[in-house]
Amino acid sequence: MSHTLKSPLALAGLSAAVVVVTGIGLTPRLQAQNTARPQTAQLEVLASAQQYFPSDELKVPTARLFRLTRDQIDATVAVLLPGYAAKPLKSVMARDPLQTNYEYAELLTVNAANVGALSGWITGIAARVKDKPTGVIACEGAPPVNDCLQREARKFAQRAFRGDVSDDRLGQIVAFYTKGVTDVGFAQATAELVEVVLNSPSFLFRKEIDTTKNNRLTPAQLLQAVTYTIADAPPEKLNLKSEQASQYLTSSRDAGITIDAVVRSVPAREKLARFFKAWLELRDPDEFTISTAVFPEFTPKLASAMLDETQRFLSVQLAKETPTLKDITHAPDAYVSKAIEGLYVTRAADAAGGTPVKLDPTQRIGVFSQPAVIASHSGPTNSRPIKRGVFWARKVMCMDMEPPPPDLHAKIYDLQGATERQKIEQSTEKAACIGCHKIINPLGFFLEGYDALGKWRTTENGQKIDTSILIDFLDDAPAETTTPVEALRVLTKSAMFKQCFVRQLFRFYMGRSEEPSDHPLLRQMFFTFANNDDQDLLKLVYMLTSSDRIVKRQ
Ligand code: HEC
């Protein structure tokens, strides 16, 4: 088919893709109802979809074997062995190596750096099982070896492996267990069963394709791909049964219903909150790099209260029937507790921050104006506009930003009495700098209305703060703004912002960067997200999971 013959929809590679998605059973609630839309607006979104995700490459990305993340292991053990883990694995095992803050799947391994913590944690669980074995193997009066023991051991292994285990292997595990009961007794043997199962690759890993089965995943493998991708949890946490996996995803209609239900679940919304935390690079209270010598008010208590505010805000937004990105970026209110009220001019609603407080609309709007987000990109001694701007350019707008050439003397002039902005402007106006800094600088300067902690300010060093910027580096029409709120409105309305968000969400959920062969899906996700400015978050996760990257991969 030649390009000139294509309809605009086909041009964006959408017609086929939309049919595919509807085909796998978009439930009415999630179905795009874009019939009576003004044509021009829709065409603009289509053009952007094509511009940002142009490839039509047909290729199945390389298959991976995933080690479960720490969150996923915790959720799995919580369902499998409730009450047996003294602490979450997350609190004892070091964070996996990060790439732009996401736990990239290929970096998830069991290695010298984490195997000690992992196996120590499992040993701790086994010790508690030994104290209370009937919580795992619910058989009375054991030994001698009986049917109950065999049945329960089999059931335990099957659930631990989320149904992805052959009968042979189950037979071996049961034989190992019953021999153990005879040799070392019920309690010790049950502890050993748990230890062996939790250390097994079938527990710790899951597959993207199964080369032993014609590259097709079994229903059980597919079901866990769905639940871990959407919710970081095993099927059982979502009231789905691994051993009856084939009933959930067989027909397109069943798949649509199952995925829809998982996407709407509480664990799925908790994963979305984790995505936001990673995307915004929100720091944990002990990770901020704000100097307490310069900001004595930045106590550990304040740091946690700041983080609490944003996490609370996110969880309220994400619990809505239809959470949207625009509500998160444009919220007129926040949960200002007593501890952080000093950062806001607004008075705290109550000590616990239970009800939202209306913010001063000339000073704050949405998540990007919250102290935890701002302070995560400041410091140690000042607001760090370049650091803030680089975060915005790279992570929020997905603009390619080369690292600065190493031979450049990237030092800010120390001009007496000048504002940080004035110093940076003077230091980076040279031709050798301005190529990058004409984008980085404005993306930091508009936030100068907030100090390092995210507190509103109008002066610095006795000088008036200048937060005006010219936004002429987006693909949208240029705009001049004077306040942080105005700039945030323009930036978050842009197609560039929305396409970047879709990309970031894809990266986080897939645990990898996008490839050209992902463009048809990304185009479709972006279109659905940006069309009519819906910005529907659950729909994005639904589309991703039901796509040929996951459920329809084979
Ligand atoms: C190729 C793009 C590029 C060029 C050219 C460039 N920079 Fe940068 N600059 C960056 C990026 C990206 C960072 C952030 C580095 C990082 O931390 O990853 C940065 C960081 C800085 C910082 C550190 C700011 C902070 O708070 O950490 C200063 C100062 C700076 N640049 C000044 C300059 C000056 C002066 C020039 C010209 C002599 C220059 N840069 C040229 C991209 C560039």
Boltz pocket constraint, residues with backbone or C-beta under 6 A from the ligand:
constraints:
  - pocket:
      binder: B
      contacts: [[A, 384], [A, 385], [A, 386], [A, 387], [A, 390], [A, 401], [A, 402], [A, 403], [A, 404], [A, 405], [A, 408], [A, 409], [A, 410], [A, 411], [A, 412], [A, 427], [A, 428], [A, 430], [A, 432], [A, 433], [A, 434], [A, 435], [A, 436], [A, 437]]
      max_distance: 6.0
